Amino acid sequence: MKESVVIAGGGVAALEVALALRDLAGAEAEVTICSPRPTFVYRPYAVGVPYGVARVATYDLERLAAAAGARYRADSIASVDRANRLAVTHDGETLPYGDLVVCPGTKLLWPVPGAITFWGIAEERDVGKVMAEIRGGGTRRVAFTMPTVESWALPLYELALLTRAELERSGDDAELTVVTPEDAPLQIFGRGVAEEMAELLAGRRIEVRSGTHPVRFEEGVLETVPAGPLPFDKVVSLPKLEGRRIRGVPHDVEGFVRIGRHCEVLECDCLYAAGDVTSFPVKQGGLATQQADVVAEAIAARLGAPIEPAEFDPVLRGVLWTGGDSRYLQGWLAGGHGETSTMTAAPPWGADRGKIVGRYLTDFLAGVAA
């Protein structure tokens, strides 16, 4: 009898779990993807939308699920009866499961009162308006910021770099500043990337105020801690993240789910979590696929697949859009690897097929697009 695997969510982690299970478990697993949204949105391209250099790709989730060997159910998982292994939908229907994978993502919250928020969606009209105001001469000082060091910081630097590139093309100018709570630019990748990033920003005349937390923006003043008030005409911020809660799934005060070495939800049987909803501090699509692969291996091994399930050993990979040639960033987040942080002109992981580097999802989406 096939194992019923229910996936709560329809994003990057959900698709990667389905693809990995198709490869590792084959006919032993019957996979159902539950998501109230009928589309899969490739959000990393949103950073290029205000500058006209990219558009956000959207896919029909039911078709993607079928191509990944799964069924799609247009519903959300509202609660879990762990004792009876039942996932309960928003409409009150119950879905029996052998394994449940929780990956509903996060809620995006307003981070800095008074600032413009970059939401990472298909239309970033507010950021586009800032560019128009710079070209019109009404905005001369712009800050790019984020609320916490646990935000995925790469888009922050891309916004600043793409803005500078656009200004150079149009012949306009403005003072651009990155205000970040990080100790150094993109510190999460490691010292090597942080040093090269600082050099790149300096070369593009983008000031960095590190170790600085934004509080509010009002009447041309960005209140920060500990730097105090900083004068700007406009402030653009990344959003604050909060985990999407599912009743019956343990979570912390911010809605994030604690996981173990195989991405199992702590102290819960046959329950896993992957992606931004986990308590792992870095929220990024490539890491979501790595967690999804770990989950799939654990499930497939239990179903008899001849594999030794790996533990989550995160490798952070990112593609930085600079307004010119892209940079490819890589660093290990766990101990024992030494200083391996790199920024290169070519992707060290192979072909460049998008901004999310996943074992299965990258080639899968490339094939769908083709």
Order of alpha helices (4+ residues) and beta strands (2+ residues): beta-alpha-beta-beta-beta-alpha-beta-beta-beta-beta-beta-beta-beta-alpha-beta-alpha-beta-alpha-beta-beta-beta-beta-beta-beta-beta-alpha-beta-beta-beta-alpha
